[in-house]
Amino acid sequence: MGSPQTLSKRREQIGKRCSCRIHPRIESEIAEFAKSGHLFGVRRKNTNEFVGLCYVVQDSAESNWQLGGLKVTIQKEGIGELLVRFALAHTIVYGVLLQEGKWVQKIMAYVRNDNHAPLRLLTSLGFEHSGIDVFSHEDAPAWMKRNRERGDFVFDEFTFTLDGLRQLAAWFSERFDGALHPSGAEAQIDLAGHNRMEDLTRALRHLAGELDP
Ligand SMILES: CC(C)(COP(=O)(O)OP(=O)(O)OC[C@H]1O[C@@H](n2cnc3c(N)ncnc32)[C@H](O)[C@@H]1OP(=O)(O)O)[C@@H](O)C(=O)NCCC(=O)NCCS
């Protein structure tokens, strides 16, 4: 685990290479996210191995939140969908993202436009397309160029919507039946400490109830 000073220096260096919100996270940052409760994971019950991870973090106290690092090891079984739903619910309830039914900080996600798997997942969960970031091949940082010899890099920016929040609250209150879809595998949600899923669901419903119809 790097010291905070080393970390911010490293971030600065990454920032210099890519002056934007899109950058890879280093291992010690991920460890920090885990410690601060911003890393969300799915484990297989019998072996305890991780089969899905994502984080939702802010780079500074004022900035928007970013959903990133999303990856599952077994695709199309519904793991990604449950993981993102839970990460959103947790962030919205325990961060202070809404005041009087309006976002004070938004949740964003950035997806390379040739990566189709997350697009459908994000839009079906209530993210809307809100912009694009384009890097010419010569300006793109080295990590972006991996596996690609030519061409620009285009990232779609997505923002989580109030309508997404309504759907999320309804899904946890009325539709989550303790199973992944389509696989049907049993899904148990554990929260850190003494927090309980019922309280999280109630808080989410309350927040959604404050939104204009
Ligand atoms: C993106 C990712 C996390 C999705 O996780 P997943 O567990 O496979 O997704 P789910 O099974 O929960 O499916 C959620 C939705 O996404 C769709 N989806 C999943 N994989 C897809 C693919 N390869 N192409 C198109 N749609 C896909 C599913 O069809 C589903 O929509 P539907 O219910 O309307 O059919 C997974 O594909 C992954 O780890 N990809 C590699 C890493 C990556 O690209 N991360 C995102 C970086 S921004």
The ligand as an SDF file (V2000), in Angstrom:
LIG
                    3D

 48 50  0  0  0  0  0  0  0  0999 V2000
  -19.4860   -5.4500  -18.8970 C   0  0  0  0  0  0  0  0  0  0  0  0
  -19.5940   -6.6700  -18.0250 C   0  0  0  0  0  0  0  0  0  0  0  0
  -19.1680   -6.2940  -16.6090 C   0  0  0  0  0  0  0  0  0  0  0  0
  -21.0700   -7.1380  -18.0180 C   0  0  0  0  0  0  0  0  0  0  0  0
  -21.2020   -8.1070  -16.9870 O   0  0  0  0  0  0  0  0  0  0  0  0
  -22.1240   -9.4050  -17.1600 P   0  0  0  0  0  0  0  0  0  0  0  0
  -22.1800  -10.0690  -15.8320 O   0  0  0  0  0  0  0  0  0  0  0  0
  -21.6830  -10.1940  -18.3010 O   0  0  0  0  0  0  0  0  0  0  0  0
  -23.5290   -8.7290  -17.5180 O   0  0  0  0  0  0  0  0  0  0  0  0
  -24.9380   -9.3130  -17.1410 P   0  0  0  0  0  0  0  0  0  0  0  0
  -24.9470  -10.7870  -17.3310 O   0  0  0  0  0  0  0  0  0  0  0  0
  -25.3540   -8.8120  -15.7980 O   0  0  0  0  0  0  0  0  0  0  0  0
  -25.8190   -8.6590  -18.2740 O   0  0  0  0  0  0  0  0  0  0  0  0
  -26.2770   -7.3380  -18.1840 C   0  0  0  0  0  0  0  0  0  0  0  0
  -26.7440   -6.8770  -19.5530 C   0  0  0  0  0  0  0  0  0  0  0  0
  -25.5990   -6.6420  -20.3690 O   0  0  0  0  0  0  0  0  0  0  0  0
  -25.7250   -7.3840  -21.5890 C   0  0  0  0  0  0  0  0  0  0  0  0
  -24.4280   -7.9290  -21.9890 N   0  0  0  0  0  0  0  0  0  0  0  0
  -23.5690   -8.6380  -21.2290 C   0  0  0  0  0  0  0  0  0  0  0  0
  -22.5040   -8.9990  -21.9850 N   0  0  0  0  0  0  0  0  0  0  0  0
  -22.7280   -8.4970  -23.2260 C   0  0  0  0  0  0  0  0  0  0  0  0
  -21.9990   -8.5360  -24.4460 C   0  0  0  0  0  0  0  0  0  0  0  0
  -20.8280   -9.1650  -24.5640 N   0  0  0  0  0  0  0  0  0  0  0  0
  -22.5080   -7.8790  -25.5290 N   0  0  0  0  0  0  0  0  0  0  0  0
  -23.6870   -7.2340  -25.4650 C   0  0  0  0  0  0  0  0  0  0  0  0
  -24.4470   -7.1800  -24.3330 N   0  0  0  0  0  0  0  0  0  0  0  0
  -23.9600   -7.8010  -23.2300 C   0  0  0  0  0  0  0  0  0  0  0  0
  -26.6240   -8.5270  -21.2410 C   0  0  0  0  0  0  0  0  0  0  0  0
  -27.2300   -8.9840  -22.4100 O   0  0  0  0  0  0  0  0  0  0  0  0
  -27.5820   -7.9220  -20.2690 C   0  0  0  0  0  0  0  0  0  0  0  0
  -28.6490   -7.2530  -20.9070 O   0  0  0  0  0  0  0  0  0  0  0  0
  -30.0650   -8.0060  -21.0830 P   0  0  0  0  0  0  0  0  0  0  0  0
  -30.4250   -8.5130  -19.7160 O   0  0  0  0  0  0  0  0  0  0  0  0
  -30.9340   -6.9240  -21.5690 O   0  0  0  0  0  0  0  0  0  0  0  0
  -29.8070   -9.1040  -22.0450 O   0  0  0  0  0  0  0  0  0  0  0  0
  -18.7260   -7.8490  -18.5490 C   0  0  0  0  0  0  0  0  0  0  0  0
  -19.0680   -8.0780  -19.8850 O   0  0  0  0  0  0  0  0  0  0  0  0
  -17.2240   -7.6330  -18.4310 C   0  0  0  0  0  0  0  0  0  0  0  0
  -16.6170   -7.8970  -17.3860 O   0  0  0  0  0  0  0  0  0  0  0  0
  -16.6020   -7.1550  -19.5400 N   0  0  0  0  0  0  0  0  0  0  0  0
  -15.1580   -6.9600  -19.5830 C   0  0  0  0  0  0  0  0  0  0  0  0
  -14.7170   -5.7100  -18.8440 C   0  0  0  0  0  0  0  0  0  0  0  0
  -15.4290   -4.4730  -19.3310 C   0  0  0  0  0  0  0  0  0  0  0  0
  -15.6340   -4.2570  -20.5010 O   0  0  0  0  0  0  0  0  0  0  0  0
  -15.8090   -3.6310  -18.3510 N   0  0  0  0  0  0  0  0  0  0  0  0
  -16.4680   -2.3880  -18.5860 C   0  0  0  0  0  0  0  0  0  0  0  0
  -15.4670   -1.3030  -18.7070 C   0  0  0  0  0  0  0  0  0  0  0  0
  -16.3160    0.2580  -18.8690 S   0  0  0  0  0  0  0  0  0  0  0  0
  1  2  1  0
  2  3  1  0
  2  4  1  0
  2 36  1  0
  4  5  1  0
  5  6  1  0
  6  7  2  0
  6  8  1  0
  6  9  1  0
  9 10  1  0
 10 11  2  0
 10 12  1  0
 10 13  1  0
 13 14  1  0
 14 15  1  0
 15 16  1  0
 15 30  1  0
 16 17  1  0
 17 18  1  0
 17 28  1  0
 18 19  1  0
 18 27  1  0
 19 20  2  0
 20 21  1  0
 21 22  1  0
 21 27  2  0
 22 23  1  0
 22 24  2  0
 24 25  1  0
 25 26  2  0
 26 27  1  0
 28 29  1  0
 28 30  1  0
 30 31  1  0
 31 32  1  0
 32 33  2  0
 32 34  1  0
 32 35  1  0
 36 37  1  0
 36 38  1  0
 38 39  2  0
 38 40  1  0
 40 41  1  0
 41 42  1  0
 42 43  1  0
 43 44  2  0
 43 45  1  0
 45 46  1  0
 46 47  1  0
 47 48  1  0
M  END
$$$$
